[in-house]
Amino acid sequence: MSVLSFDELNRLEKKRRSEPIDEYYEPMHISRQRKNNRIRTAEKYRDAVLAYMHFIDEYAQYGYIDIPAKQYLHDGILSVVEDVMIADRVLRDYADRITSDIHDATMRNKEKDPYFLSEDRATFIGEDESNALWNYEELQEALDVGMTRKTWNTVGDRVVRDTHKAVRGKTIPIEKAFSVGEAMLMTPRDPEVDAPEETVNCRCWLTFS
């Protein structure tokens, strides 16, 4: 995944790319508990990424830090994932992928753009990845209790992608994937699919029946 696709796609029209975490999920028409789950996990993701950034800043003076820093980030991300649910194959692969995405972009750009070692970026990542994780967890829970249908929902504001507007309100069998643009997604922010044009900064969610 390129730096552009992860850190610039769907950029808000202001200098700050993230929003306050408790405000980011407010437009989503989900229960307070589901919002609180996302807020709590976003804060943990943010803190894991900030700890990784501090690790880089602290140890850069000692020379080569590429591999230990990447492992430090991976351990932090996997800890956040396992705080929500047991990491299955999908979530382990997801943790590997976003670790590489974040780390590679950081190492390429940290000297020329302070954003790449900023709390703003850590918060943006936390908000984005928390929704990926909780959408996946909620799908697994729905499967466990015998739900058979799922419906795609959007916040309905002006920044919703046209491709997501096209599937708003669509209901399909729970085991099938939504056709969203050129991607096939089991959930909004599907952690198994590397399609940043359809997933980065997506605030959509599912309901089940």
PEMO-V482123 format. One line per field, one symbol per residue. ss: DSSP state (a for helix, b for strand, c for the rest). Layout:
# PEMO-V482123
ss = ???
This chain:
# PEMO-V482123
ss = ccaaaaaaccccccccccccaaaacccccccaaaaaaaaaaaaaaaaaaaaaaaaaaaaaaacccaaaaaaaaaaaaaaaaaaaccccaaaaaaaaaaaaaaaaaaaaaccccaaaacaaaaaaaaaaaaaaaaaaaaaaaaaaccccbbbbbccccccccaaaacccccbbbccccbbbccbbbccccccccccaaaacccccbbbbc
